[in-house]
Amino acid sequence: MAGRVWTQLCELGFMNSSLQFAALFTLGFIPFLLVLSIALGPGLSGAMVMGSGFNARAGHDITMLFSHGRTAPASLSVLAVLLAVLGGGAISHMIQAWYGKIFRAQPHGWKAMAHRVEWLAGVFGFMALQALVVGAIQPTAGRVAAAGAQFLLFVIFWCWSLHCLLAGQVPWRRAFIGGVATAVCCTGLGVYIACLASSSLVSNEASYGAFGAVMTLVTAEVGLGVALHLGAVIGAVSFPGR
C-alpha cells in the first residue's frame, strides 16, 4: 500500500502542487479567512492560529502580521470582499481538482461551482467551531481535551469535504478513510508547527521582520498541501474501484 501511495503522489506531482497551494493560500485564501474573522469576531483569527499548533508568541506575531495598523480592521471594503471571494473560490477549485484527479471523479459545470460554494460555507462553520474548541474548551478542560475535540472536527470536516467537492461521487467508506487520514496528517503537521515552526517563526520575525515570518508561514502551508494530498491518496488506494 505504501508503494501505491507513493506512486500516486509522484504521478500527481504533489510537491509542485503543494508549492502552488502555499502561494495561492497566502495571496488568496488568507483574505477569505480575514473576512471570516471580521464576520465572526476579533477572536477568531487568534483561535485559528493557535488551533493550527503555533504557540502564543508565534500566534501573536502571525495575528499582527495580517492586522492593519496593529489592530483588527473595523469594517470591510469592497476590495476586501472581492479578494475574499476570489481567493476562496480559487482555493476550493484547486482542492476540488486534486480530489478529482485522485479519485477519478470530477463534477463539471454549474454543479461543480455550486459544491465549491457549499464547501466554502462549510469552511465558515468549521472555523467557527474551531474557534469555540480552542477558545472555550481549552481554558476549562485542558489542552488534551481541546486537541481531541479538534481532531474529531478535522475528521468530520475532511470526510464531508471529499463528499461535497466531488458531488457525492465518492462512497462514504472511501471518504471516511480519506478524512481520517487527512486529519492524522494535519495533526502531524500541527506537532511539527508546535515543536519547530513556532520557534522558527519567532526567530525569523525578530531577525528579518515580516518577511521572515511569512517565509515560515509559507513552509507550514506547503506542509498542509502535502497533508491534503497524502490523506486523499490513502483514502483512494484503500478501496480502489469502490
C-alpha positions in Angstrom: 0.0 0.0 0.0 2.9 2.4 0.8 4.2 1.8 -2.7 0.9 2.6 -4.3 0.5 5.7 -2.2 4.0 7.0 -3.2 3.5 6.1 -6.8 0.2 8.1 -7.0 1.7 11.0 -5.1 4.5 11.2 -7.6 2.1 11.0 -10.5 0.2 13.9 -9.0 3.4 16.0 -8.7 2.4 16.6 -5.1 5.4 18.9 -4.2 4.9 21.3 -7.1 1.1 21.3 -6.4 1.8 22.0 -2.7 4.0 24.9 -3.5 1.3 26.3 -5.8 -1.2 25.7 -2.9 1.0 27.7 -0.5 1.3 30.6 -2.9 -2.5 30.7 -3.5 -3.3 30.2 0.2 -1.1 33.2 1.1 -2.3 35.5 -1.6 -6.0 34.4 -1.9 -7.3 32.3 1.0 -5.9 34.3 3.9 -8.0 37.3 2.8 -11.0 35.0 2.9 -10.1 33.9 6.4 -9.6 37.5 7.5 -13.2 38.3 6.2 -14.4 35.4 8.3 -12.5 36.8 11.3 -14.3 40.1 10.9 -17.7 38.5 10.4 -17.4 36.0 13.4 -15.5 38.3 15.8 -12.0 39.5 16.5 -11.0 36.4 18.5 -11.4 34.1 15.5 -8.1 34.8 13.8 -6.2 34.2 17.1 -8.1 31.0 17.8 -7.4 29.7 14.2 -3.7 30.4 14.6 -3.5 28.8 18.0 -5.5 25.8 16.8 -3.0 25.3 14.0 -0.3 24.5 16.6 1.5 27.8 16.8 2.4 28.8 20.4 1.2 32.0 22.0 4.2 34.1 20.8 4.2 32.9 17.2 0.4 33.2 17.1 0.6 36.8 18.2 3.2 37.5 15.5 1.0 36.0 12.8 -2.1 37.8 14.0 -0.2 41.1 13.9 1.2 40.3 10.5 -2.2 40.2 9.0 -3.7 43.1 11.0 -3.9 46.6 9.7 -2.1 49.2 11.8 -1.5 46.6 14.6 -5.3 46.4 15.1 -8.1 44.4 13.5 -10.0 46.3 10.8 -13.4 47.6 11.9 -15.1 47.2 8.6 -14.9 45.6 5.2 -14.1 47.3 1.9 -15.4 46.3 -1.5 -11.9 45.3 -2.4 -11.5 43.1 0.7 -14.8 41.3 0.0 -13.8 40.8 -3.7 -10.4 39.4 -2.7 -12.0 37.1 -0.2 -14.5 35.8 -2.8 -11.8 35.3 -5.5 -9.4 33.7 -3.0 -11.9 31.4 -1.5 -13.1 30.3 -5.0 -9.6 29.7 -6.2 -8.5 27.5 -3.3 -11.8 25.5 -3.4 -11.3 24.9 -7.1 -7.7 23.7 -6.5 -8.7 21.2 -3.8 -11.6 20.0 -5.9 -9.3 19.5 -8.9 -6.9 17.5 -6.7 -9.7 15.3 -5.4 -11.0 14.8 -8.9 -7.6 13.5 -10.1 -7.0 11.3 -7.1 -10.5 9.7 -7.1 -11.1 9.9 -10.9 -14.4 11.5 -10.3 -14.8 15.2 -11.3 -18.1 17.1 -11.3 -18.5 19.7 -14.1 -20.2 23.0 -14.9 -22.5 24.7 -12.5 -22.8 21.7 -10.3 -19.1 21.8 -9.5 -19.3 25.5 -8.8 -22.3 25.0 -6.5 -20.4 22.4 -4.5 -17.4 24.8 -4.2 -19.7 27.5 -2.8 -21.2 24.9 -0.4 -17.7 23.9 0.7 -16.8 27.5 1.5 -19.9 27.8 3.6 -18.7 24.6 5.4 -15.3 26.3 6.0 -17.2 29.1 7.6 -18.9 26.7 10.0 -15.7 24.7 10.6 -13.7 27.9 11.5 -16.5 29.0 14.0 -16.4 25.5 15.7 -12.6 25.5 15.8 -12.7 28.9 17.5 -15.1 27.5 20.0 -12.9 24.5 20.7 -9.8 26.5 21.2 -11.4 29.5 22.9 -13.8 27.7 25.2 -12.8 24.1 25.7 -9.0 24.5 26.2 -9.2 27.0 29.1 -11.7 24.9 31.0 -11.0 21.2 30.0 -7.3 21.5 29.1 -5.1 21.2 26.0 -5.6 17.4 25.7 -9.4 17.6 25.6 -9.2 20.5 23.1 -6.9 18.6 20.9 -9.2 15.5 20.9 -12.2 17.7 20.0 -10.2 19.4 17.3 -9.2 16.1 15.8 -12.8 15.0 15.7 -13.7 18.2 13.9 -10.9 17.6 11.4 -12.2 14.1 10.6 -15.8 15.3 10.1 -14.7 18.3 8.0 -12.4 16.4 5.7 -14.8 13.5 5.2 -17.5 15.9 4.3 -15.1 17.9 2.1 -14.4 14.8 -0.1 -18.1 14.0 -0.3 -19.1 17.7 -1.0 -16.4 18.7 -3.5 -16.9 15.6 -5.6 -20.7 15.9 -5.6 -21.2 12.6 -3.7 -19.4 10.6 -6.3 -17.1 9.1 -3.6 -18.6 6.5 -1.4 -18.7 7.4 2.3 -16.4 4.5 3.1 -13.6 5.9 1.0 -14.4 9.5 2.1 -14.2 8.4 5.8 -10.8 6.7 5.3 -9.6 9.8 3.4 -10.9 12.1 6.1 -9.3 10.2 8.9 -6.0 10.0 7.1 -6.1 13.8 6.3 -6.9 14.5 10.0 -4.0 12.4 11.1 -1.7 14.2 8.6 -2.9 17.6 9.7 -2.4 16.6 13.3 1.2 15.6 12.5 1.7 18.9 10.8 0.4 20.6 14.0 3.0 18.7 16.0 5.7 20.0 13.7 4.4 23.5 13.9 4.3 23.4 17.7 7.8 21.8 18.1 9.7 23.5 15.3 7.9 26.1 13.2 6.7 28.3 16.2 10.2 28.9 17.4 11.5 29.3 13.9 8.8 31.9 13.1 9.6 33.9 16.2 13.3 33.8 15.5 12.9 34.8 11.8 10.4 37.6 12.6 13.0 39.0 15.1 15.8 38.7 12.6 14.2 39.6 9.3 10.9 41.2 10.2 7.6 40.4 8.5 9.4 38.7 5.6 10.9 36.1 7.9 7.6 35.4 9.5 5.9 35.0 6.0 8.6 32.5 4.9 8.0 30.3 7.9 4.2 30.5 7.4 4.6 29.5 3.7 6.6 26.5 4.8 3.7 25.4 7.0 1.3 26.0 4.1 3.4 23.7 1.9 3.1 21.1 4.6 -0.7 21.5 4.6 -0.8 20.9 0.9 1.3 17.7 1.3 -1.1 16.6 4.1 -4.1 17.1 1.9 -2.6 15.1 -0.9 -1.4 12.3 1.3 -4.7 11.9 3.2 -6.8 11.8 0.0 -4.4 9.3 -1.7 -4.6 7.0 1.3 -8.4 7.1 1.0 -8.3 6.4 -2.7 -5.9 3.4 -2.6 -7.5 1.8 0.5 -10.6 0.7 -1.5 -9.6 1.0 -5.2 -12.5 0.9 -7.6 -15.2 1.1 -4.9 
